[in-house]
């Protein structure tokens, strides 16, 4: 059965403003997320080691608390709930540390087969686990 969403949460030993920069600035994103990226607050592109490239449509950019985007496989597409997943990062200060939560949702709205949804959910659930650990390790170093 395909979940409605993927959720991961971690506590990072770095201030919220530093984690925000690590999460949203391409020069930092290359260290923990994508091998190549562009992001301007409205749109972006992420290329991964796997060869997969996603094009981002930013829906919310609210420093330093909320960053939301839809990712697409093709640049020319218009992002809609029926063709793209929604990724939402929320950041919360906890006494100088940062609680980072990511939720990827939209499985119930995309027009994909159940088989494609299930593989995507499995791949991305594992992927978010790896990426969250990477950002937790990288952010305190980047803050120095």
URWOBEL-V568714 format. One line per field, one symbol per residue. ss: DSSP state (@ for helix, = for strand, . for the rest). psi: psi as a letter, one per 30 degrees, with the letter a starting at -180 (. if undefined). A space follows every 50 residues. Layout:
BEGIN
ss=???
psi=???
END
This chain:
BEGIN
ss=....========...@@@@@@@@@.@@@@@@@...====...=====... ..==========...=======............==========..==== =====........@@@@@@@@@@@@@@@@@@@@@@@@@@@@@@.
psi=kklflkkkklkkilleeeeeeeffkefeefffdkfklkkgfelakkklef fkkkkkjkfkjikhfkjklkklfkeflkklffgllkkkkkkkkihflkkk kkkklgeffkilleeeeeeeeeeeeeeeeeeeeeeeeeeeeff.
END
